[in-house]
Amino acid sequence: MSLVECVPNFSEGRDRKIVDEIVAAIATVPTVRILDSEMDENHNRSVVTFLSDGSRAVEAAFQGIKRATGLIDLNHHSGEHPRFGASDVIPFIPVSGVTMKECIEMARELGKRVGEELNIPVYLYGEAAAVESRRGLENIRSKSFQYEQLKESIGEEKWKPDFGPAKVGSAGASIIGARDFLIAYNVNLNTTDIEKGKKIASALRARDGGFTFVKALAFFLDDKNMVQISMNLTNFRKTPIYRAYEMVKLEASRYGITVAESEIIGLTPLDAITGTASFYLQLSGFSRNQILETKMWGE
């Protein structure tokens, strides 16, 4: 059986009922297994992770987007995280028995359906990008260019969608693509100085001369009264969690700032955790074959 992971991000992180309805819609499709669903009140965003037979992944994602369209109005949405639409970002990730090329085809099939059947503008990104300048998610949506700016600019040639109308409704636009595994990793700092946070994030991210496989932004968390460095690690083997964490600590120390805590959003590959454990414990020759559960499950 071919297995595909899909990790749709929805612009709702405060109303559990809405998120539950979206997850339930995804779960109606046969072979779908919901692996995780996380809500973030500050970002006002939810990340759902599901696994599916390759032949059903597009239908499952479509049902989630369709339900979110009827439940989330971007005109009444606010949060720390950048967003384009109710169903903001929907990536397909090959797990087993399926290739990246097939995931690209899934992304394009989903984009076409969303554009034609739901009348939502769709932008393709990652490996599925139809326009090279849209390969990087940060080149499409950013803290300075979100739903409100897209409404004003979608008529321009630069912002012509890959599918759907050149018009933005209450569900906004969706960014659909294909990519490899990604780790969403946040480090919270003992400071309220967002300007220093922005400098730390800049030192980390690839486009500003930092790590090639790190995307980073700084946010202020109202409920915790502290600054967060929010990262996407796009290749955890080349830029592991511990390296990103240590760099945040190093850059923060320049300003006399310490780390309060860190967190992983959604799911992460086991190898990313064992690699981090090996680093901090200075384990010699440790491998995943020494993990009890790995032996039990025959992985």
Phi, psi and omega in degrees: 000137175279137180238131179236137172261139176230136185232074179288138177252124181248144183275062175204117180227016183237338181249104183298325182298317180296314181297319179298322179294320179295314179298319179298322179295319178296319185288349179289342183279129180303147180079352181285134175235115178285119182267329185194152175211117183234138179246143177231114184292319180297314180281344185051059189208146176235144177240119179251137177238124176226155179245142183208156167302140183306329183283346183248354186299318181295316180297319180296314179297319180298318180296323177295317179295317180300317180291319180297326180299325180275351186246336186243125178248113183294342178290344180238032183240138173214150180181167183289329187277139175302145178208147176255325187207174177302312171259094197281302181227132182227097178261147171254136183232124179290133180250301178205144178068016180215146183260166175298324179301320179292325177292325175298317179297322177297316180299318181288324176295315179296316180302318180296317180294316181297318179294315185279318187270331182250356180056042178249131176297140182232135175242128180270138181222179179065217180294341182269359184305133176270339178240125186303324181293348179258008180298317178274129181303322181294343178276349178259305185237136181213178180295334182262352179222102184231203183309312183298318180289324179296322179304324181278335190250354189295341177283348179282150182302322180301328185253017175298124182289158177286329176218157175084180185284155174273054182209136184253123176259196184293340178272357178067214180237161178242144178247114188240138182196193178223140181203176174273183179300143179225142177249123175270112188231128182240143174236122180263136187248149178280065177203157174249006184274096183293331180294320175293323177299319179296323178293321178295315179299320180297322180293339183271321193279151186301315188294344179252015177098009179272217181287137182302324187252031178234132170244132187218143174223158176250137178229154171259127181264109182298316186291334180255351180054049178208166180267141178244135169262110184258123186236149165247119177263106189274349174209092186290344178283326181268330171229088182290165182305313185297328180290318177297317180298314181296326179290323175300313178302315182296311181294322180294326182296335178300332183253012181072024182258140178247164179273132177271318183187168172222165183208151173253130179262127181077207185262158179219147177296145180302322182298331179292325180282317180294326178296320179291319178298318180298322181295309186285331178268356181054046181285135180261120175069018181289142177221164180297341178293347178270359178274126185305311183297329178298317178292319182296319185270354178067033179282000000 
